[in-house]
Amino acid sequence: EKDETIPGDLRRCYEFLKLTSRSFAAVIMELTPELRIAVMIFYLVLRGLDTIEDDMTISLEKKKPLLLDFYKFIEQPGWNFKESGPNEKDRQLLVEFEVVIAEYHNLKQGYRDVISSIAKEMGSGMAKYATLAEEHDGYSVESLEDFDMYCHYVAGLVGEGLSRLFANSDLETKDLAKQPALSNSVGLFLQKTNIIRDYREDFEDKRQFWPRAIWSKYTDDFGSFCEPGNVKALYCLSEIVANALEHAPSAIEYLCQLQNQQVFNFVAIPQCMAIATLAAVFKNPETFQTNVKIRKGQAVTIIMYAMNIKAVCDIFLRYTREIHAKNTPDDPNFLRISIACGKVEQAC
Ligand SMILES: COc1cccc([C@H]2O[C@H](CC(=O)N[C@@H](CC(=O)O)C(=O)O)C(=O)N(CC(C)(C)C)c3ccc(Cl)cc32)c1OC
């Protein structure tokens, strides 16, 4: 039913939020109204940027200025974009983007400054990697530094932006906004887990985010991991899981500093989904065939229990022990995985 008390643009923004990510939208709705609206607009601005970056029907010479100038477009009342490809999941968001911009202008200056500065930095990073990908036939993540830099642009910056939004809302200390490395790690933990989970989907889309510095130690053809029974693929998976798992202690450290219950839930739930996903993909050949998803019951348990740092530590310890139990000495990454699990235990 249409809620007439909410202004038209805001109502449409809530509809887009639910359209773009049903489960995460429910978590955003838990936040107190002022912060909820700021986070929702931030989320929709990021989705708009991501929809342009993801759209392979837009040529690079057209995509680059769109990404670089996106932070300027959100300052233009009435701006929208009607040239997304027909398959772009969130193309309608860009077609009606003027409603996001209208609500963006209703935000406090402090919130607008955060959203604008993150959109500017992210657009510039995305433009850089879109150019690299075009020049290297989709292969833009070479070294481990490239891997962390790419994930910083698309996810680390989101963590940094949210820490600054939390600080602006006065619901959280200003200290978190002064620890960009910690906020960055929260984003890298989620993004690296998504990149691992999405191996097959991205491969089919001719996109490759696993760093060459890792996979080239196990094969000279990135696509060979799709072959069933490929043991080297599982060892490569162990190494990239170790790389992601090494951000988990920072995620715990970040969560320890949160004071507000709704903010805690908003941050903790995706982090717990990520550690559960890492445990599900680790040593799992299915990872190279399809998107491995955690079971519905696990997701429900996380949503119900990830309410305080003790419960979150119990969840992290449960899944870290699951990973440790599947770790075997024949794996060249055996020690690295074991140490990473130990560091999660120490952080808890
Ligand atoms: C302090 O930092 C955070 C605290 C809480 C949540 C997130 C993070 O969580 C969702 C959670 C989410 O969107 N989950 C999806 C499931 C999925 O994508 O697999 C969902 O539940 O639909 C997520 O994945 N991303 C996307 C990036 C990782 C690229 C940032 C994301 C995009 C925009 C915003 Cl405002 C926030 C987030 C944080 O961002 C780091």
Ligand as a Chemical Component Dictionary entry (heavy atoms), coordinates in Angstrom:
data_LIG
# 
_chem_comp.id                   LIG 
_chem_comp.type                 NON-POLYMER 
_chem_comp.pdbx_formal_charge   0 
_chem_comp.three_letter_code    LIG 
# 
loop_
_chem_comp_atom.comp_id 
_chem_comp_atom.atom_id 
_chem_comp_atom.alt_atom_id 
_chem_comp_atom.type_symbol 
_chem_comp_atom.charge 
_chem_comp_atom.model_Cartn_x 
_chem_comp_atom.model_Cartn_y 
_chem_comp_atom.model_Cartn_z 
_chem_comp_atom.pdbx_ordinal 
LIG C1  C1  C  0 31.497 -0.443  7.367  1  
LIG O1  O1  O  0 31.204 -0.995  6.086  2  
LIG C2  C2  C  0 29.998 -1.645  5.905  3  
LIG C3  C3  C  0 29.078 -1.839  6.945  4  
LIG C4  C4  C  0 27.860 -2.507  6.674  5  
LIG C5  C5  C  0 27.558 -3.001  5.383  6  
LIG C6  C6  C  0 28.492 -2.799  4.356  7  
LIG C7  C7  C  0 28.224 -3.335  2.981  8  
LIG O2  O2  O  0 27.359 -4.482  3.092  9  
LIG C8  C8  C  0 26.680 -4.898  1.915  10 
LIG C9  C9  C  0 25.972 -6.214  2.222  11 
LIG C10 C10 C  0 25.136 -6.619  1.019  12 
LIG O3  O3  O  0 24.766 -5.822  0.187  13 
LIG N1  N1  N  0 24.882 -7.926  0.926  14 
LIG C11 C11 C  0 24.146 -8.486  -0.186 15 
LIG C12 C12 C  0 24.599 -9.901  -0.417 16 
LIG C13 C13 C  0 25.628 -9.979  -1.477 17 
LIG O4  O4  O  0 25.942 -8.934  -2.111 18 
LIG O5  O5  O  0 26.105 -11.075 -1.670 19 
LIG C14 C14 C  0 22.668 -8.617  0.172  20 
LIG O6  O6  O  0 22.412 -8.863  1.378  21 
LIG O7  O7  O  0 21.872 -8.524  -0.786 22 
LIG C15 C15 C  0 27.637 -5.016  0.752  23 
LIG O8  O8  O  0 28.020 -6.112  0.363  24 
LIG N2  N2  N  0 28.067 -3.864  0.181  25 
LIG C16 C16 C  0 28.829 -3.938  -1.094 26 
LIG C17 C17 C  0 30.385 -3.825  -0.910 27 
LIG C18 C18 C  0 30.942 -5.042  -0.189 28 
LIG C19 C19 C  0 31.005 -3.733  -2.305 29 
LIG C20 C20 C  0 30.725 -2.573  -0.120 30 
LIG C21 C21 C  0 27.670 -2.582  0.641  31 
LIG C22 C22 C  0 27.246 -1.625  -0.273 32 
LIG C23 C23 C  0 26.792 -0.386  0.180  33 
LIG C24 C24 C  0 26.753 -0.125  1.553  34 
LIG CL1 CL1 CL 0 26.141 1.372   2.118  35 
LIG C25 C25 C  0 27.208 -1.081  2.478  36 
LIG C26 C26 C  0 27.700 -2.288  2.021  37 
LIG C27 C27 C  0 29.691 -2.130  4.599  38 
LIG O9  O9  O  0 30.520 -1.896  3.520  39 
LIG C28 C28 C  0 31.875 -2.218  3.585  40 
# 
loop_
_chem_comp_bond.comp_id 
_chem_comp_bond.atom_id_1 
_chem_comp_bond.atom_id_2 
_chem_comp_bond.value_order 
_chem_comp_bond.pdbx_ordinal 
LIG C1  O1  SING 1  
LIG O1  C2  SING 2  
LIG C2  C3  SING 3  
LIG C2  C27 DOUB 4  
LIG C3  C4  DOUB 5  
LIG C4  C5  SING 6  
LIG C5  C6  DOUB 7  
LIG C6  C7  SING 8  
LIG C6  C27 SING 9  
LIG C7  O2  SING 10 
LIG C7  C26 SING 11 
LIG O2  C8  SING 12 
LIG C8  C9  SING 13 
LIG C8  C15 SING 14 
LIG C9  C10 SING 15 
LIG C10 O3  DOUB 16 
LIG C10 N1  SING 17 
LIG N1  C11 SING 18 
LIG C11 C12 SING 19 
LIG C11 C14 SING 20 
LIG C12 C13 SING 21 
LIG C13 O4  DOUB 22 
LIG C13 O5  SING 23 
LIG C14 O6  DOUB 24 
LIG C14 O7  SING 25 
LIG C15 O8  DOUB 26 
LIG C15 N2  SING 27 
LIG N2  C16 SING 28 
LIG N2  C21 SING 29 
LIG C16 C17 SING 30 
LIG C17 C18 SING 31 
LIG C17 C19 SING 32 
LIG C17 C20 SING 33 
LIG C21 C22 SING 34 
LIG C21 C26 DOUB 35 
LIG C22 C23 DOUB 36 
LIG C23 C24 SING 37 
LIG C24 CL1 SING 38 
LIG C24 C25 DOUB 39 
LIG C25 C26 SING 40 
LIG C27 O9  SING 41 
LIG O9  C28 SING 42 
# 
